[in-house]
Amino acid sequence: MRHFVEELDYLRNRLLEMSALVEDSVYRSVLCLSDKDPQQAQKVLQNEAEINRMEVEIDDLSTRLLALQQPMATDLRLLTSAIKINNDLERMGDLAVNIVERALSLISEPLIKPLVDIPSMANRVQSMIRKSLDAFVHHDGELARTVLVSDDAVDELRDAVYEELISYMERDPKTVRQGINLMFIARNLERLADHATNIAEDVLFLVEGVDVRHHAETRE
């Protein structure tokens, strides 16, 4: 039993280490865009390789503990939540790489508009990621619920970014390539918010044993 508890603690710690890498990657991907700093991209790519290795390790450990220990109640919820959170974190690392790739294509040219909405959107997304992971660490259901509420605000910002960029591209066809790249960045930020929401939902399942997926009332 003691060995099982130690392995659960190790699993939690590896998830936290992975989440720290993901947070760092998201931060650096936006910095690459806003500061036109290609050095940030290299760090994001390095993080991705480590995130991918950790995903395999965490998945293997979680699956092994499920198969061999046959956990009950809270421990079972922890392991099933860990598997889902692990997958979300890996996808978030991929999305940070997507942002970097688009940002690198924009570095050598002046932007068609000042970066205001996208950094604002990025700040909200980073806050959602941080809160969802803090909720996991502290088993805080109320904090997790605040993440669910924030998802709609990110969607609204994405729509505003799309609308403004489309108006630029309609007025000047020369802005189309850059506008599309910026729209993809906004889309990837919105998807990051979706994964943070997934983690918050998993935390609520872990802490309260409730499944809030697709429940509109959680976002009121």
C-alpha positions in Angstrom: 0.0 0.0 0.0 2.8 2.4 0.8 4.4 1.7 -2.5 1.1 2.6 -4.3 0.8 5.9 -2.4 4.4 6.7 -3.3 3.7 6.1 -7.0 0.6 8.3 -6.8 2.7 11.1 -5.4 5.3 10.6 -8.1 2.5 10.7 -10.7 1.2 14.0 -9.3 4.7 15.5 -9.3 5.4 14.5 -12.9 2.1 16.0 -14.0 3.1 19.2 -12.2 6.5 19.2 -13.9 4.8 18.7 -17.3 2.3 21.5 -16.6 5.2 23.9 -15.8 6.8 23.1 -19.1 3.5 23.7 -20.9 2.9 27.0 -19.2 6.4 28.1 -20.1 5.9 27.1 -23.7 2.6 29.0 -24.0 4.2 32.1 -22.5 7.3 31.9 -24.8 5.2 31.3 -27.9 3.3 34.5 -27.4 6.6 36.3 -26.5 8.0 35.1 -29.8 5.2 36.9 -31.6 4.9 40.1 -29.5 8.7 40.7 -29.2 9.7 39.2 -32.5 12.2 37.0 -30.7 13.1 33.8 -32.5 15.2 32.6 -29.6 11.9 31.9 -27.7 10.9 29.5 -30.5 13.9 27.2 -29.8 13.0 26.9 -26.2 9.4 26.0 -27.1 10.6 23.3 -29.4 12.9 21.9 -26.7 10.0 21.9 -24.2 7.9 20.0 -26.7 10.3 17.1 -26.9 10.4 16.8 -23.1 6.6 17.2 -22.9 6.2 14.3 -25.4 8.5 12.1 -23.4 6.7 12.9 -20.2 3.3 12.2 -21.7 4.4 8.6 -22.6 5.9 8.1 -19.1 2.8 9.4 -17.3 0.4 7.4 -19.5 2.4 4.2 -18.9 2.5 4.7 -15.2 -1.2 5.6 -14.9 -2.2 2.6 -17.0 0.0 0.3 -15.0 -1.4 1.5 -11.7 -5.0 1.0 -13.0 -4.3 -2.5 -14.2 -2.2 -3.8 -11.3 -3.6 -1.9 -8.2 -7.3 -1.9 -9.1 -7.8 1.4 -7.1 -11.2 2.4 -5.7 -13.0 5.7 -5.2 -10.7 8.8 -5.0 -7.6 7.0 -6.2 -9.5 5.7 -9.2 -10.7 9.2 -10.0 -7.2 10.5 -9.7 -5.8 8.0 -12.1 -8.5 8.5 -14.7 -8.2 12.3 -14.3 -4.4 12.1 -14.7 -4.7 10.2 -18.0 -7.0 12.9 -19.4 -5.0 15.8 -18.0 -1.9 14.3 -19.4 -3.4 14.2 -22.9 -4.6 17.8 -22.6 -1.2 19.0 -21.5 0.5 17.2 -24.5 -1.9 18.8 -26.9 -1.3 22.2 -25.3 2.4 21.8 -26.0 1.6 21.1 -29.6 -0.5 24.2 -29.8 2.3 26.3 -28.4 4.5 25.0 -31.2 1.8 25.9 -33.8 1.8 29.5 -32.4 5.6 29.7 -32.7 5.6 28.5 -36.3 3.1 31.2 -37.3 5.0 33.8 -35.2 8.3 33.0 -36.9 6.7 33.6 -40.3 5.7 37.1 -39.1 9.0 38.2 -37.6 10.6 39.7 -40.8 7.7 42.1 -41.7 5.8 44.9 -40.0 2.5 43.8 -38.6 -0.7 45.1 -40.3 -2.0 46.3 -37.0 -0.7 46.8 -33.4 -0.9 43.6 -31.3 -3.6 44.4 -28.8 -6.4 41.8 -28.9 -4.1 38.8 -29.3 -1.9 39.6 -26.3 -5.1 40.3 -24.3 -6.5 36.9 -25.4 -3.2 35.3 -24.5 -3.2 36.7 -21.0 -6.7 35.3 -20.4 -5.7 31.9 -21.8 -2.5 31.9 -19.6 -4.6 32.8 -16.6 -7.0 29.9 -17.4 -4.2 27.4 -17.7 -2.6 28.6 -14.4 -6.0 28.4 -12.6 -6.9 25.0 -13.9 -3.5 23.6 -12.8 -3.7 25.4 -9.4 -7.1 23.9 -9.0 -5.6 20.4 -9.6 -2.8 21.0 -7.2 -5.0 22.3 -4.4 -8.1 20.2 -5.2 -10.1 23.4 -5.5 -13.4 22.9 -7.2 -14.4 26.6 -7.0 -11.2 27.7 -8.7 -11.9 25.1 -11.4 -15.4 26.6 -12.0 -13.9 30.1 -12.6 -12.0 28.5 -15.5 -15.3 27.3 -17.1 -16.7 30.8 -16.9 -13.7 32.3 -18.6 -13.9 30.1 -21.7 -16.8 32.2 -23.2 -14.8 35.4 -22.8 -11.9 33.9 -24.8 -14.4 32.8 -27.5 -15.6 36.4 -27.8 -12.1 37.7 -28.1 -11.4 35.2 -30.9 -14.5 36.3 -32.8 -13.4 40.0 -32.4 -9.9 39.2 -33.7 -11.4 37.4 -36.7 -13.8 40.2 -37.5 -11.1 42.9 -37.4 -8.6 40.9 -39.4 -11.2 40.0 -42.1 -11.9 43.7 -42.5 -8.2 44.4 -43.0 -7.9 41.6 -45.6 -11.0 42.9 -47.5 -9.6 46.4 -47.7 -6.1 45.3 -48.8 -5.4 41.9 -50.4 -1.7 42.3 -49.5 -2.6 41.7 -45.9 -4.2 38.3 -46.5 -1.2 36.1 -45.7 -0.4 37.9 -42.5 -4.0 38.1 -41.5 -4.5 34.4 -41.9 -1.4 33.7 -39.8 -2.8 35.9 -37.0 -6.2 34.2 -37.3 -4.5 30.9 -36.9 -2.7 32.2 -33.8 -6.0 33.3 -32.3 -7.5 30.0 -33.1 -4.7 28.1 -31.4 -5.1 30.3 -28.3 -8.8 29.5 -28.3 -8.0 25.8 -28.4 -5.6 26.2 -25.5 -8.5 27.7 -23.5 -10.6 24.7 -24.4 -7.9 22.3 -23.1 -7.6 24.4 -19.9 -11.4 24.0 -19.6 -11.0 20.3 -20.0 -8.6 20.2 -17.1 -10.9 22.2 -14.9 -13.7 19.7 -15.7 -11.4 16.9 -14.8 -10.6 18.6 -11.5 -14.3 18.9 -10.7 -14.7 15.2 -11.4 -11.6 14.4 -9.2 -12.7 16.6 -6.3 -16.5 16.4 -6.4 -17.1 13.2 -8.4 -19.3 15.1 -10.8 -19.2 15.2 -14.6 -19.9 18.8 -15.8 -19.0 18.4 -19.4 -21.6 20.0 -21.7 -23.5 21.4 -18.7 -24.4 24.9 -19.6 -25.2 25.8 -16.0 -21.5 25.6 -15.1 -20.8 28.7 -17.3 -23.6 30.9 -15.9 
